[in-house]
Amino acid sequence: MQEIDVLGRLLEEAEALLKASGIPYVVDRTEPTHHKFPVDETHLYVVRQIAVPEDGLIHILAAAKQRKEVFDDGIQNQR
């Protein structure tokens, strides 16, 4: 099975690379269990990549970027 490293990339960039290489893949999402910081659903990143020879797929786990904005005075922005 051909493999390409997409770990740490934006999901849309990873998908484009996999499609261009003709590598079949599936995407699952994960979310934080604590909601202390809001997440940015527009920026999904690949946090795990596993090649499974039995099904011939690359399994991708994507997570949204957590927004951790801080004001100039050091107080966290909790929108």
KOLVEX-710375 format. One record per residue: z, x, y of N, C-alpha, C in turn; residue in one letter. Coordinates in pm, whole numbers, m for minus. Layout:
N
@n_Z:Z; n_X:X; n_Y:Y; ca_Z:Z; ca_X:X; ca_Y:Y; c_Z:Z; c_X:X; c_Y:Y; rest:a;
...
# end
This chain:
79
@n_Z:0; n_X:85; n_Y:m118; ca_Z:0; ca_X:0; ca_Y:0; c_Z:0; c_X:89; c_Y:125; rest:m;
@n_Z:m95; n_X:63; n_Y:214; ca_Z:m98; ca_X:136; ca_Y:340; c_Z:21; c_X:93; c_Y:424; rest:q;
@n_Z:81; n_X:189; n_Y:494; ca_Z:198; ca_X:155; ca_Y:574; c_Z:183; c_X:213; c_Y:714; rest:e;
@n_Z:234; n_X:142; n_Y:810; ca_Z:232; ca_X:185; ca_Y:949; c_Z:372; c_X:161; c_Y:1005; rest:i;
@n_Z:420; n_X:251; n_Y:1087; ca_Z:555; ca_X:240; ca_Y:1142; c_Z:552; c_X:160; c_Y:1272; rest:d;
@n_Z:615; n_X:43; n_Y:1272; ca_Z:620; ca_X:m41; ca_Y:1392; c_Z:763; c_X:m62; c_Y:1441; rest:v;
@n_Z:857; n_X:7; n_Y:1380; ca_Z:998; ca_X:m8; ca_Y:1415; c_Z:1023; c_X:26; c_Y:1562; rest:l;
@n_Z:1094; n_X:m62; n_Y:1632; ca_Z:1128; ca_X:m40; ca_Y:1772; c_Z:1022; c_X:m88; c_Y:1870; rest:g;
@n_Z:910; n_X:m131; n_Y:1821; ca_Z:802; ca_X:m178; ca_Y:1910; c_Z:821; c_X:m325; c_Y:1944; rest:r;
@n_Z:758; n_X:m366; n_Y:2054; ca_Z:752; ca_X:m508; ca_Y:2085; c_Z:681; c_X:m578; c_Y:1970; rest:l;
@n_Z:725; n_X:m696; n_Y:1935; ca_Z:667; ca_X:m768; ca_Y:1822; c_Z:517; c_X:m789; c_Y:1840; rest:l;
@n_Z:473; n_X:m828; n_Y:1958; ca_Z:330; ca_X:m854; ca_Y:1977; c_Z:248; c_X:m726; c_Y:1960; rest:e;
@n_Z:302; n_X:m612; n_Y:2000; ca_Z:234; ca_X:m484; ca_Y:1981; c_Z:230; c_X:m449; c_Y:1831; rest:e;
@n_Z:341; n_X:m470; n_Y:1762; ca_Z:348; ca_X:m443; ca_Y:1618; c_Z:248; c_X:m529; c_Y:1542; rest:a;
@n_Z:241; n_X:m658; n_Y:1577; ca_Z:148; ca_X:m748; ca_Y:1510; c_Z:4; c_X:m705; c_Y:1533; rest:e;
@n_Z:m27; n_X:m663; n_Y:1654; ca_Z:m163; ca_X:m618; ca_Y:1684; c_Z:m199; c_X:m495; c_Y:1600; rest:a;
@n_Z:m107; n_X:m401; n_Y:1586; ca_Z:m132; ca_X:m281; ca_Y:1505; c_Z:m151; c_X:m316; c_Y:1357; rest:l;
@n_Z:m67; n_X:m405; n_Y:1307; ca_Z:m77; ca_X:m445; ca_Y:1166; c_Z:m207; c_X:m520; c_Y:1139; rest:l;
@n_Z:m244; n_X:m610; n_Y:1228; ca_Z:m369; ca_X:m686; ca_Y:1211; c_Z:m489; c_X:m593; c_Y:1216; rest:k;
@n_Z:m488; n_X:m499; n_Y:1312; ca_Z:m600; ca_X:m405; ca_Y:1326; c_Z:m614; c_X:m316; c_Y:1204; rest:a;
@n_Z:m503; n_X:m289; n_Y:1138; ca_Z:m505; ca_X:m205; ca_Y:1017; c_Z:m528; c_X:m285; c_Y:890; rest:s;
@n_Z:m533; n_X:m418; n_Y:904; ca_Z:m555; ca_X:m504; ca_Y:788; c_Z:m436; c_X:m511; c_Y:694; rest:g;
@n_Z:m317; n_X:m488; n_Y:748; ca_Z:m196; ca_X:m489; ca_Y:667; c_Z:m131; c_X:m627; c_Y:674; rest:i;
@n_Z:m115; n_X:m694; n_Y:560; ca_Z:m49; ca_X:m825; ca_Y:562; c_Z:101; c_X:m811; c_Y:587; rest:p;
@n_Z:156; n_X:m906; n_Y:661; ca_Z:297; ca_X:m899; ca_Y:698; c_Z:353; c_X:m1038; c_Y:718; rest:y;
@n_Z:485; n_X:m1047; n_Y:716; ca_Z:557; ca_X:m1169; ca_Y:751; c_Z:665; c_X:m1131; c_Y:852; rest:v;
@n_Z:698; n_X:m1224; n_Y:939; ca_Z:797; ca_X:m1200; ca_Y:1043; c_Z:913; c_X:m1297; c_Y:1029; rest:v;
@n_Z:1033; n_X:m1244; n_Y:1030; ca_Z:1155; ca_X:m1324; ca_Y:1038; c_Z:1224; c_X:m1286; c_Y:1167; rest:d;
@n_Z:1309; n_X:m1376; n_Y:1217; ca_Z:1383; ca_X:m1350; ca_Y:1340; c_Z:1531; c_X:m1351; c_Y:1313; rest:r;
@n_Z:1602; n_X:m1274; n_Y:1393; ca_Z:1746; ca_X:m1274; ca_Y:1388; c_Z:1799; c_X:m1298; c_Y:1529; rest:t;
@n_Z:1917; n_X:m1354; n_Y:1537; ca_Z:1980; ca_X:m1381; ca_Y:1666; c_Z:2123; c_X:m1331; c_Y:1663; rest:e;
@n_Z:2178; n_X:m1296; n_Y:1778; ca_Z:2317; ca_X:m1248; ca_Y:1780; c_Z:2413; c_X:m1360; c_Y:1740; rest:p;
@n_Z:2520; n_X:m1321; n_Y:1673; ca_Z:2620; ca_X:m1419; ca_Y:1633; c_Z:2713; c_X:m1452; c_Y:1749; rest:t;
@n_Z:2727; n_X:m1361; n_Y:1842; ca_Z:2807; ca_X:m1384; ca_Y:1962; c_Z:2712; c_X:m1407; c_Y:2079; rest:h;
@n_Z:2748; n_X:m1494; n_Y:2166; ca_Z:2661; ca_X:m1526; ca_Y:2279; c_Z:2722; c_X:m1480; c_Y:2410; rest:h;
@n_Z:2780; n_X:m1359; n_Y:2407; ca_Z:2839; ca_X:m1302; ca_Y:2529; c_Z:2731; c_X:m1273; c_Y:2632; rest:k;
@n_Z:2617; n_X:m1221; n_Y:2584; ca_Z:2505; ca_X:m1191; ca_Y:2672; c_Z:2389; c_X:m1283; c_Y:2638; rest:f;
@n_Z:2319; n_X:m1333; n_Y:2740; ca_Z:2201; ca_X:m1415; ca_Y:2711; c_Z:2090; c_X:m1326; c_Y:2653; rest:p;
@n_Z:1998; n_X:m1388; n_Y:2580; ca_Z:1886; ca_X:m1314; ca_Y:2524; c_Z:1758; c_X:m1348; c_Y:2598; rest:v;
@n_Z:1668; n_X:m1253; n_Y:2598; ca_Z:1537; ca_X:m1270; ca_Y:2661; c_Z:1436; c_X:m1300; c_Y:2551; rest:d;
@n_Z:1407; n_X:m1426; n_Y:2529; ca_Z:1318; ca_X:m1469; ca_Y:2421; c_Z:1174; c_X:m1422; c_Y:2440; rest:e;
@n_Z:1140; n_X:m1374; n_Y:2559; ca_Z:1003; ca_X:m1328; ca_Y:2583; c_Z:981; c_X:m1185; c_Y:2537; rest:t;
@n_Z:1088; n_X:m1115; n_Y:2503; ca_Z:1076; ca_X:m975; ca_Y:2457; c_Z:1141; c_X:m961; c_Y:2320; rest:h;
@n_Z:1059; n_X:m979; n_Y:2216; ca_Z:1106; ca_X:m963; ca_Y:2078; c_Z:1070; c_X:m822; c_Y:2031; rest:l;
@n_Z:1165; n_X:m756; n_Y:1967; ca_Z:1145; ca_X:m621; ca_Y:1919; c_Z:1163; c_X:m615; c_Y:1767; rest:y;
@n_Z:1089; n_X:m525; n_Y:1703; ca_Z:1102; ca_X:m503; ca_Y:1559; c_Z:1227; c_X:m419; c_Y:1536; rest:v;
@n_Z:1324; n_X:m475; n_Y:1462; ca_Z:1448; ca_X:m404; ca_Y:1434; c_Z:1460; c_X:m361; c_Y:1288; rest:v;
@n_Z:1371; n_X:m412; n_Y:1202; ca_Z:1368; ca_X:m369; ca_Y:1063; c_Z:1228; c_X:m390; c_Y:1008; rest:r;
@n_Z:1187; n_X:m297; n_Y:924; ca_Z:1055; ca_X:m303; ca_Y:861; c_Z:1072; c_X:m260; c_Y:716; rest:q;
@n_Z:1032; n_X:m346; n_Y:625; ca_Z:1045; ca_X:m314; ca_Y:483; c_Z:913; c_X:m345; c_Y:413; rest:i;
@n_Z:861; n_X:m247; n_Y:340; ca_Z:741; ca_X:m268; ca_Y:259; c_Z:786; c_X:m314; c_Y:121; rest:a;
@n_Z:732; n_X:m428; n_Y:77; ca_Z:767; ca_X:m483; ca_Y:m55; c_Z:642; c_X:m479; c_Y:m143; rest:v;
@n_Z:633; n_X:m378; n_Y:m229; ca_Z:513; ca_X:m364; ca_Y:m313; c_Z:487; c_X:m485; c_Y:m403; rest:p;
@n_Z:593; n_X:m555; n_Y:m446; ca_Z:577; ca_X:m669; ca_Y:m536; c_Z:492; c_X:m780; c_Y:m475; rest:e;
@n_Z:509; n_X:m806; n_Y:m345; ca_Z:430; ca_X:m912; ca_Y:m283; c_Z:320; c_X:m857; c_Y:m192; rest:d;
@n_Z:313; n_X:m724; n_Y:m177; ca_Z:206; ca_X:m662; ca_Y:m98; c_Z:218; c_X:m684; c_Y:52; rest:g;
@n_Z:338; n_X:m721; n_Y:98; ca_Z:357; ca_X:m751; ca_Y:240; c_Z:453; c_X:m652; c_Y:304; rest:l;
@n_Z:438; n_X:m638; n_Y:435; ca_Z:538; ca_X:m570; ca_Y:517; c_Z:626; c_X:m681; c_Y:574; rest:i;
@n_Z:756; n_X:m671; n_Y:552; ca_Z:850; ca_X:m770; ca_Y:605; c_Z:909; c_X:m713; c_Y:734; rest:h;
@n_Z:891; n_X:m787; n_Y:842; ca_Z:933; ca_X:m747; ca_Y:975; c_Z:1049; c_X:m837; c_Y:1018; rest:i;
@n_Z:1154; n_X:m777; n_Y:1072; ca_Z:1265; ca_X:m853; ca_Y:1130; c_Z:1263; c_X:m827; c_Y:1279; rest:l;
@n_Z:1254; n_X:m934; n_Y:1358; ca_Z:1244; ca_X:m922; ca_Y:1503; c_Z:1368; c_X:m982; c_Y:1570; rest:a;
@n_Z:1409; n_X:m921; n_Y:1678; ca_Z:1524; ca_X:m968; ca_Y:1755; c_Z:1488; c_X:m970; c_Y:1903; rest:a;
@n_Z:1545; n_X:m1067; n_Y:1974; ca_Z:1522; ca_X:m1076; ca_Y:2118; c_Z:1608; c_X:m973; c_Y:2190; rest:a;
@n_Z:1555; n_X:m923; n_Y:2300; ca_Z:1630; ca_X:m828; ca_Y:2381; c_Z:1747; c_X:m902; c_Y:2446; rest:k;
@n_Z:1864; n_X:m839; n_Y:2444; ca_Z:1978; ca_X:m898; ca_Y:2514; c_Z:1974; c_X:m856; c_Y:2659; rest:q;
@n_Z:1996; n_X:m954; n_Y:2746; ca_Z:1999; ca_X:m924; ca_Y:2889; c_Z:2142; c_X:m889; c_Y:2924; rest:r;
@n_Z:2160; n_X:m773; n_Y:2983; ca_Z:2294; ca_X:m727; ca_Y:3021; c_Z:2290; c_X:m683; c_Y:3167; rest:k;
@n_Z:2251; n_X:m776; n_Y:3252; ca_Z:2240; ca_X:m743; ca_Y:3393; c_Z:2377; c_X:m717; c_Y:3454; rest:e;
@n_Z:2382; n_X:m621; n_Y:3541; ca_Z:2505; ca_X:m588; ca_Y:3612; c_Z:2471; c_X:m580; c_Y:3761; rest:v;
@n_Z:2554; n_X:m643; n_Y:3842; ca_Z:2534; ca_X:m636; ca_Y:3986; c_Z:2571; c_X:m499; c_Y:4039; rest:f;
@n_Z:2534; n_X:m469; n_Y:4162; ca_Z:2565; ca_X:m341; ca_Y:4224; c_Z:2715; c_X:m315; c_Y:4230; rest:d;
@n_Z:2796; n_X:m422; n_Y:4238; ca_Z:2942; ca_X:m402; ca_Y:4244; c_Z:3003; c_X:m384; c_Y:4106; rest:d;
@n_Z:2919; n_X:m380; n_Y:4000; ca_Z:2968; ca_X:m355; ca_Y:3865; c_Z:3009; c_X:m479; c_Y:3789; rest:g;
@n_Z:3000; n_X:m596; n_Y:3849; ca_Z:3038; ca_X:m719; ca_Y:3782; c_Z:2918; c_X:m770; c_Y:3703; rest:i;
@n_Z:2941; n_X:m804; n_Y:3580; ca_Z:2834; ca_X:m851; ca_Y:3494; c_Z:2783; c_X:m986; c_Y:3538; rest:q;
@n_Z:2652; n_X:m1003; n_Y:3535; ca_Z:2588; ca_X:m1128; ca_Y:3568; c_Z:2588; c_X:m1217; c_Y:3444; rest:n;
@n_Z:2661; n_X:m1328; n_Y:3444; ca_Z:2671; ca_X:m1418; ca_Y:3329; c_Z:2604; c_X:m1550; c_Y:3361; rest:q;
@n_Z:2475; n_X:m1549; n_Y:3374; ca_Z:2402; ca_X:m1672; ca_Y:3408; c_Z:2419; c_X:m1777; c_Y:3304; rest:r;
# end
